[in-house]
Amino acid sequence: MKASELLSEIDALEQELAEKKNRLMTLRKSVPRNEVNNYVFRDASNNEVSLQELFGDKNELIVIQNMGMSCSYCTMWADGFNGVYHHIIEKAAFVVATPDSPAIQDAFAAERRWQFPMISTNGTTFKEDLGFERNGNQHPGVSTFQRDEEGRMYHVANAPFGPGDDFCSVWYLFDLLPSGSKGFHPKREMTKNSEYQLTNNIAVQVKNKQEAVHFYTNILGMKQVQENTQETKLLFGGHHFYVEEGNDLNVFFEFATKDVEKSRLELLDNGCTITKQFSEKSMMIQDPYGLNFHLFEKA
């Protein structure tokens, strides 16, 4: 077959696939919509949050049915969504739901530098009711919801995730390679030449926390997401800023590591000191050059 004939057949097939995809989406959204309960979850800070609250100021909601930290494919999908999260929320609310505990979610999201909100479905029937937990087994995918003017919530559509799907860009890029996706398996590590992974958490000590928080939120435009007697958590550009009162005015970065004991010994051997010990797997470090950082073991 000539090249021109092959290209013509490719064009026709692409048009056919586009039409079938549009038809598939139309059919998915045509399934009669059922009103859903106002499920109550736990967010990554271990606070209660309802399905109603997840909508925020939007009337449409996208919930990614993620299988959790143990699934490297689910992690890759989430990495992709993280890159376009700021675009998605212009149209609809967006959240990633996993069966992991809030503590694991919080640590894993920091390690991955994810900026989207997460909810733990542990202890709820949410995934089972939506069809993403069957016979005790988790299945990945996405669910969409709509809220009407009276605040009633409806399930709109589901779609499954899997290797080669439309929800992860790497598959189509690999398809254009001579070898396709053969031999590829997503890996958790983001840094290839280091045991240390910089997270998106930064802590700052200030002289007047109340005035500082007012400045950061009202002048710089950071969003306050949590507060207690010791610190205030702010969100800005996908980074979490923890503001605390302190005369030393230190700035603290954060590193996750696979083996915290191995890293601890390595750092001590190279002139670092432990300034505070939270647990065997979590501590504050100061390096010989004045940098302060939190070190913890990956979830």
N, C-alpha and C positions, 0 to 999 in steps of 0.2 A: 504494500500500500504506500502511495506517495505521501510525502510530508504534508502537502496541502490537504489531502484527503483525511489524514490523521487529525490535523488541526481542526478541520471542519467537523469531524465526528466528536472531538473534544468539546468544541463550542456547543454543539447540540446537546451533548450529555450534561454539560454544566447548566444549560438552560432547563433541562428536564429535572435535574436535581434541585435547582432553585425553586421550581414550581411545586415539586413534591414536598419540599421543606415548608414552603408557605402553606400548603394544604394541611400538612401535619400539625403545624402550630394552630391553624384555624380549628381543626378537629379537637385538639387538646383543650382549647379555650371554649369549645362548644358544649363540653360535658356539663350537665346541669350542676350549678354551684350549690354547695351545701354550707349552711351557716356553721361556724366552728365555735367551740368553747373558748373562753378567755383563759387559756393555759397560763400557769404561773411557773416561771423558770428561775434559775439563778444566773446572774451575769458573772463575768470573770472576776469581779470584786466581791463575789458571794452575796450580792444584794438581790432581793426578790425583784423580778421584772415580769410584767404580764405581756401576753401577746398584743393586747391593745396598746400598751406603752411602746412596743417596738415600732409601731407605725410612726411615732413622733408627729411631725406636722404634715406627713404625707398620707394619702389614702390608698397607696399601693405598697406592698411589702414583698421582698424577695428573701426567702429563707434557704440557705444552702444546707442541705442535709449531709453533713460531713461525718465520717466514721471516727474521727478523732486522731490523736497523735500517733497511734500505732499504724496508720495507713499512709504510706509514703505517697501514693497516688493522690489521696485526698489533700495532703499537704501541698502537692504541686498545683492542684486546682486552686487552692486557697491563695498560694503565692501569686497566681495569675490574677485573681480577683482583687488582690491587694493593690496591684498596679493600676487598676482602673476604678477603684472604689470611689475616688473623688468625682469621677464622671457618673457612676451609677446613681449616687445619692442626689444628683440633680433631678432625677426622674422618679426614683422610688426609694423607700427605706430598704436597708440591706443588713442582714445579720447572718452569722455562721453558727449553726447549731451542732454540737457534738455531745456524745455521752460522757465525755471526760468531766472530772470534777472542776469547779471554778479555779482552784489552786493550780491545777495542771494547765488549764486553759491560759491563765494569766502568765505563767512562766513560759509556756510554749509560744504564745503570741509575742511576748517580748523578745524571745530568741529569734523568731522569724521576722520581727519588726512589722507585724501586721497592725494595721490601723483601724480595721473594721470592728464593730462590736461582736461579742460572742455570747452565747447562752449555753448553759448546761441543761440537757434534757433528762439527765439522770433523775429517776424517781417520778417521771411523768410518762404518760402514754402517747405523747405527741408523735414520736416517730412511728410507733406501731399504728396509730390511728390514720396517719398519712400514708402508710404503706411502705415505709423505709426501715422497718424492723419486722422481720418475719421469722417465726420459729426461733426467736432469740438472736437472730443474726442481723447485723447492720448492713444497710445498702446505701450507697451514695447517690445523691441527686439534688434536685431543687424543687421547692414548692413556692407558689405565688399566692398572694392573698389580696383581697380588696375590702375596704371599709366604706360603708355607705354613710349618708348624712346623719342617720340616727345612731351611728357607732356600731352597727352590726357588722360582723366580720365574716367573709366568705372565702372558702378555698377555691381558687381559680384553676390552677393546673399543676401537674407534676411532670418532671422529666428525669430520666435516669442518667447517671454519669458512668463512663467506662472508657477504657483505652480506645482512642480513635474518635471520640465524640466531638461535638461542636463547641464544648465548653472549655477546652484547653487548647491554646494556639499551637503548642509544640507538635501535635500530631500532623497537622497539615504541612508544617515546615519540614518535618521528617519525611512525609510522603513524597516530597519533591526531590529527596536525595535518592541516589541509585540503590542504597541499602534499605531505604524506608526507616521504620522504627525498630528494625531487628537489633536485638542485643541491648536495647535501652531499658533501664529501670531507674526511676527517680530516686535520688539519694537525699537524705535529710541534711547533710552538711552543706552549709552555704560558703564557708571559707575552706578552700582546698589545701592551704599550706599553713594552717594554724589550728591549734587546739582550742583557741579562744574565739567566741562569737560575740561581737558587740551588739547589745540590745538597743531598743528604742526608749529606754528609761534613763532619765537624767535627774539627779537631785541637786538642789541649790540651797545653800544657807544664806539667809538674809537678816538684816537688822530688825526690820519691822514687817512681819509676815502679812498682817492685814493690809498695810499700805502697798506692799509688794504685789500681793494678789490682785488688788484693785488696779494697779498699774499694768500688770500682765494681761488682765482680762479686758480692761476698758481702753487701754492705749494700744497694746500689741495685738489684741484680739484673740487671746487664748481662751479656751473653753474650760470652765471649772466642772469637773466630773465627780469629785469626791473630796470630803474634808473630815478631819478628826482633830483632836486636841494637839496632835504632834505635827501634822503636815496637811497640805492641800495639794490635791492631784489636779494638774491642768493638762489639757490636750491641745496640741498645736502641730499641724502638718504631719500627723502620724507619729509624733513623739510625745512621750509622757514626761511632764515636768513635776517633780515633787518639791514643793516649796516648804522649808522648815525654818524656824527661828534658830539663829546660831551666831555667835560672835566671831567664829573663825572664818566665816564667809567662804567656805569651801564649795567646790563643784564636784559632784560624784558621777562618774560614768558607771556602766555595768557591763560585765562580761559573763557569758554562760560558758561552761566547759564540760566536757564529757566525763572527766574524772577529777573531781575537785581536790581530792587528797594528793594526787600526782601533781596537779597545778600548784597547790599550796606549797609543797616541798620545793618545786622548781622556782617559784617566786621568792621564797625565803632564802634559797641558796644564791639568789641574784640580787640580794640587798633590799628586798621588800619587807615591810612589817605589817602585822595584823593589828589594826586599830580597834576592831570590834568583832566579836564572834557571836553570830546569831544562833548557829547550830553547826553540826559537823559538816554540813553541805552548803553553808551560807555564811559569808564573812566580809568585812570591810578591809581593804588593802590600801596601803600607801607605798608607791614605788620610790626608788632613791631620788627621783627628780621632782617629787612633789605632787604627782598625779594621784588622786584618790578614786577608788572604784570598788563597786560591790562585785563579789565573785560568788557564783552559785553553780551548783551542778544541774545540768540539763535534766528536764523531766523525763 
